[in-house]
Every structure is written in C-alpha cells, then in structure tokens.
Amino acid sequence: MTIVHFGQNWDISWHHGNHFPSVEEYLQMAAYKTGVLPRLVSKLVRAKLHSKMSFLDKFSENIGVAFQIQDDIIALTSELYHKTRGIGEDI
C-alpha cells in the first residue's frame, strides 16, 4: 500500500507542479499507482495455489499500467470527459 501512495503522490505532484515526466518516470508511476494491486492479487493467488509461475506477477502489473495509460488517454481525448471534468484533468 505504501508503493500505491508513492505512485499517487508522484501523479499529484507532477500535475500541480507542472512537471512533464519522462516516459520512464510515467511508466514507473503507473506501475506504482495502478500496477501494484493486480500484482499483489497475482502473488496471493499464486501463494494459495503453491504456483511458481512468477511471470504472472509482471503480467498482472502490466495490465494495471495499461489501464492507467488508457485512463489518461481518455482524460485527454474524450469530449464527455472534457465537458464534465476539463481537458486532461486527471493527467
């Protein structure tokens, strides 16, 4: 949960500090903010099933990162989003 808070803090501080992160910084933020929880679920399921398929942890994290990227694209391109929250309000 601490890592989730780090990711959220980076996102908020970049938004309010007018910092434009590099691609690497953005992907790390997304991995922390939205990739950690799916990775945690994967690890818990693997522990319960006594599975050694650790590649599923990174795969699950990447699904979280992909969700964050999609969410940020919607924040920049959706007319409905623009009308209700403003252009790019979430990124």
C-alpha positions in Angstrom: 0.0 0.0 0.0 2.9 2.3 0.6 4.0 1.9 -3.0 0.5 2.8 -4.2 0.7 6.0 -2.2 4.1 6.9 -3.8 2.7 6.5 -7.2 -0.4 8.6 -6.4 1.8 11.2 -4.9 4.0 11.4 -8.0 1.0 11.8 -10.1 -0.5 14.6 -8.0 2.8 16.4 -7.6 3.5 16.3 -11.3 0.0 17.6 -12.0 0.3 20.5 -9.6 4.0 21.2 -10.1 3.8 21.4 -13.9 6.4 18.6 -14.2 6.4 16.7 -17.5 7.7 13.3 -16.6 9.9 11.2 -19.0 8.4 8.0 -20.4 10.4 6.0 -17.9 9.1 8.2 -15.0 5.5 7.9 -16.2 5.7 4.1 -16.6 7.2 3.8 -13.1 4.4 6.0 -11.6 1.8 3.9 -13.4 3.4 0.7 -12.1 3.3 2.0 -8.6 -0.1 3.7 -8.8 -2.2 1.1 -10.7 0.1 -1.9 -11.3 0.9 -2.8 -7.7 -2.6 -4.0 -6.7 -3.0 -6.5 -9.7 0.5 -7.8 -9.0 -0.4 -8.3 -5.3 -3.5 -10.3 -6.3 -1.4 -12.4 -8.6 1.1 -13.1 -5.8 -1.7 -14.0 -3.3 -3.4 -16.4 -5.8 0.0 -18.0 -6.6 0.7 -18.4 -2.9 -2.7 -20.1 -2.3 -2.2 -22.4 -5.3 1.5 -23.0 -4.5 2.3 -21.9 -8.0 5.8 -21.0 -9.2 4.6 -19.1 -12.3 6.1 -15.8 -11.2 5.8 -14.3 -14.8 2.1 -13.8 -13.9 3.1 -11.1 -11.4 4.7 -8.9 -14.0 1.9 -9.6 -16.5 -0.7 -8.5 -13.9 1.3 -5.4 -13.2 1.4 -4.6 -16.9 -2.4 -4.9 -17.0 -2.6 -2.2 -14.3 -0.2 0.0 -16.3 -2.2 -0.5 -19.5 -5.3 0.6 -17.6 -3.6 3.7 -16.4 -2.5 4.6 -19.9 -6.0 4.1 -21.2 -7.5 6.2 -18.4 -5.0 9.0 -19.2 -5.7 8.9 -22.9 -9.5 9.1 -22.2 -8.7 12.2 -20.0 -7.1 13.8 -23.0 -9.4 12.8 -25.8 -13.0 12.3 -24.5 -15.5 15.1 -25.3 -17.7 13.9 -22.4 -14.8 13.9 -20.0 -13.9 17.4 -21.2 -17.4 18.7 -20.5 -17.6 17.2 -17.0 -14.1 17.5 -15.7 -12.0 19.5 -18.1 -9.3 18.6 -20.6 -6.7 16.3 -19.1 -7.8 17.0 -15.6 -6.5 13.6 -14.4 -3.1 13.7 -16.1 
